[in-house]
Amino acid sequence: MGLFDSLFSSREVLGIARETIDFALESAEQTHPNEYMGRLRAVPAAEVGLEEDGVVITDILVMPGTSSSPVQASVKSWVIPNDLRSVGSVHSHPNGVLRPSQQDIQTFGKGDVHIIMGAPYGASDWRAFDRQGKPRELPVLDVHVPDAEDFFDFTQADIDQELSSR
């Protein structure tokens, strides 16, 4: 079974690694009073030691060229990578409001999980939503996060294989 076969056997998001949500909250706090934004990336549950079918959020990808202010963060759509491991987005609301705005919902589009974090960025100062902006469960999991050096660990042959199997 190849990388993409195992990644796409089930795209159900089982949860987020504690280390990953902690990183997101710390990053949002450091960016405050401006908004923080990134893309959520997941790996197959087996890669973090779980014997369940699905994926676990382990990484946050911050796109180059992201501009940020106290009321919004934006990125040029052409710099967002077509990342097969992307499962959603994460951004902060410096005002502390933990619900999506209409503008947020319009940008959710791709992905099944969208996290909003709010000041003061403590362990419980975040919520997860689906692409329609409805609250969803997202358990925090105590799992080992794979090394970042495997971030883009796939070849053109892996991509070709995944595309041919569709």
N, C-alpha and C positions, 0 to 999 in steps of 0.2 A: 504494500500500500504506500503510495507516494505522499508527499507533504500535503498536496491539495486534496487528495482523496480523504485523508484523515481529517483535514480541516473542515471539509464540507460534508462529512457524513452526517453531521447535525450542526446547524448553526444556532441552536438554542443557547442563549447566554445564561449560564448557570450562576454567575456572580462576578465579582471583581476582587482581585487580590488586595489584601490589606495594604501592602506596600505601594500599590498603584494608587489607591484612593488617598493614602497619606501624602504621596508625592503631589497629586493634583491639588489637594488642600493647601499644602505648603507653597506650591507655585502660585496659586491664586492669592494667598496672603502676601507673597513677595511682590506681586504685580499690583496689589491694591494701592491707590484707589481706582486703578484702571481695570478693565475686564481682562480675564484670562481665557484663552480658547485653545482647544486641541481636538484631535481625533482619537477615539478609543480603538485599540487593537486587541485582538484576542488570539489565543492559541487553543488547540484541542485540549480538553480536560486531562487527557492522559499525559500530556507534557508537563503538567503541574502535579501529577501524582493522584489524580482522581479517577475512579473507575466508573465514571458516568459518561453518557453520550451527550456531547455539547461542547461549548467553548467557555473559556474564562478570560476576562479582560485582564491583561498583564502589562500593557504599554500605553503610553500617550505620545502621540506624534504631534509636535508643534510645528506648524508650517512656517517656512521662511516668508517674510513679507507681511506677517500679521500686524495689523495696526490696531491700537487699543486706546480707549478713552474711558472715563468713568461711566459712560452710558452705553457703550457698545464696543465690540471687537469685531473686526472683519478681516477677511482674507480674500485675495483674488481667486476666483474659482479655478483658474488655469494652473495654480500652484498646488492644488489639492491632488495628491497622488491617487491613482486608481489602485488602491491598496486592497488586495483580496482579503486581508485580515481585519479590515476596518469593520466595526460593528456599530458605530455611532459617534457621538460628539460629547465634549465636556466644555463647559464655560462657567464663568463666575458672574454673579450679580453683586457688585460692591455694595448695593443698598440693602442686601440681606434677604431680599424677597426670593423665596424658594419655589417659584412656580414660573412656567414659561409665559413669555409675552406672545402676542400674535406674530411678531417678527421672528421670535425664536422658533415657533412652530413652523413657519414658512421655510426656515433654514434646516430643520431637522431632516427632511427628505430621506436620505439614505441612512440605513442602520436601524437597529431595533432598540437601542439604548441611548438616551441623551441625559446627561447629568448636569444639573445646575447646582453650583456651590454658592453660598452666601456668607458675607462677613458675619461673624468674626473668624470663619473658616475652622471651626472646631470639628471634632470627630463626627458630630451629628448635624453639621451645618451643610447638608447636601441632600438632594432628592434625585431619583431616577424617573424618567418618563419614556413613554413609547413615542413613535413618530407622529402621533396625533396630539401629543401633549398630555396624555392621560398618565397619572402616576402608575408606576410599576415596581414590583419588588426587585431588588438587586442585592442579594446577600454579599457581605464582606467575608472573603474566604482567607484563612490562614494557610496559604500555599507558597511553595518556593517558586519565585519568578525566574524564568530562563534568562540567561545572560543576554545583554543588549547586543553583543556581537553577532547574534543569530537573527537580528532584526530583519535583514534583507537576505536571508539564507535560502535562496531558491535560484534556479537556473532557468534559462530559456527553455530547456527540455521539460522542466516542471510545468512551465506556463503552457507550452504546446500540448502536453499531455492533458492538462486540465481543460483546455479549450476543445480538444478533440473528443473528450468524454461527454460533452454537453449535447 
